[in-house]
Amino acid sequence: MILAADPLLVDGIDLTVVLIVLLKAGVAFALLLVAVMLVIWFERKLISDMQNRIGPALAGPWGILQTLADGIKLFFKEDLLPTRADRVVFRLAPYLSIIPAFVAFAIVPVGGDFSDGGDGTVSMFGRSTFLQVADPPVGVLFFLALSAVAVYGVMLAGWSSGSKYPLLGSVRASAQMISYEAALGLAIATVFLSSGSLSTHDIVVGQSATTWNVLATGIVPFGIFLIAGTAELNRPPFDLVEAEQELVGGFHTEYSSIRFALFFLSEFMNMITMSAIAVTLFLGGPAGPIVTQRVAWVWPLFWFFLKVMAFLFTFVWLRATLPRFRYDQLMDLGWKVLIPAALGWFLLIATLDVAADLGWPTIPVVIVGVLVLWGGASLLSGAVRKAQAERLEEADRGADETAGSASGLGEA
Amino acid sequence: MSTPAIFAAVTGFDPLTGGEFLVAQNIAFAIMAITMLVSAVRMVTTGNVVHAALYLVIVLAGAAGIFILLGAEFVGVTQVLVYIGAIVVLFLFGIMLTKGSFGADDGVGGERRGIAAMVGALVLAVMAAALLDTFRDAELSRAEPSLTADVADLIFSRYIVPFEAISVLLLAALIGAIVVARGD
């Protein structure tokens, strides 16, 4: 019922179907783990290059086994449990962090031929199916729901540690993640408008039929998605969650051994998932030219891999380049810039859709739409400026009063 | 709440679907319903506010699961997105910002337990009466899962006035909260 969009599950379920589904889930799980291992190495190596260092070089060729070595080391370290920790929640939190990261990847189509109006089905053991673990009709909402659940891991880890810095880190983290989730959701909503579906598979099919959503939605939602996604991942320049100068290690300060490794894994797994979702929503997923007919099934996988790598590179590049935001700047950017911009752009695209439906002339509609948006933006920025000026004035007056009373005391 | 499921499991006859007996659905429903009941009871008896919020999460997740079991995926996922992902997170956020209590019991509950139980019983009675009154003879249609597009069409055509009224109400609540918090 839930997965009915996949041709594999349409006519009855027998043992082969069950085995294929299990195989897909198993392969996705294993591939994700290996990918995480390689991405951690990739980030360390790339950031070393950008900082004129060598980076991991001893474990395996080019240090490629470094993550494995680190993992084994962490696994054998002592697992500390703070005295004031809430035992059950402390143990539960890493899993709440890592499970959504795994499950969210299930809705990403990683392969299948979408060129020339292809619908992306591949044949597997004589059955035709999609190259994704699941294709729920509410696909992208499912992703948003899981990223909402992922907040719990961070939040409860900080709270259950029973110590100050983790608590402050987790309060920061949850506020940041909730704030940017709104912008993320609004940016994705524009994609729904242009694709007319919530299912990731349908979104990819729609993009191969016309043009990639990054152009169809006019680039702005893509930019908002990238910024909000980086903040949602707690990656630099939005890594206030673990600002070591202020918070020691943030929410996972008290974690050690394998539990710490789980947080570390889920962070990088989220990075991969976010890149894959961005590729699916805006860059046509695995769509791309089929260059040779001999091994045609490899090409979609190759294009998907290439696009995801571009995003991963960008995330590492951002980390090497940009300094960390201050907390008030972070909140200003999220609430006063990204959310209004995403909402305004959503309204503009919806207006254009309606205009196309009703056969209104395009150019006047665009001009009026942009004028209305500009009016709204200037109203908003005026309100923000006025509030800021008032607050400054109030602060000044407050300072004057305390200064006055202090001098009065001095005279008496 | 799980009486129909138990009844169906015992007798092999499900009154909700007019005789057809759905084994897997009934077992899933029974598991979710029992989990929800136990968590709901634990939620009001536990002494730790954060634990209570976590038990509430389990209850809400169970409700989402039951929606999905009924084929209402959109409602189920929205339940997770809104209730678990936003509302309870804000509860936890509030608890951490105001008390920041670590681990130990906060000594919640006690003095007003009787009144709370009375209010709970009253709400239960009202809801039970309303549900029985509306769905007494209704047969559960299990023809098709409800599609997101259908839900959207209904919201923006037949139920447009209640929908807009709720939006305005939420906006008013939001502005009210800001006014109260600023105190001027």
Interface residues (C-beta under 8 A of the other chain):
Chain A: M1 I2 A4 R84 A85 D86 V89 P136 P137 V138 L141 F142 L144 A145 A148 V149 V151 Y152 M155 L156 G158 W159 S160 G162 S163 L167 S170 V171 S174 A175 I178 E181 L198
Chain B: N48 V50 H51 L54 V57 I68 G71 E73 F74 V77 T78 V80 L81 I84 G85 A86 V89 L90 L92 F93 M96 L97 G100 F102 G103 P145 L147 T148
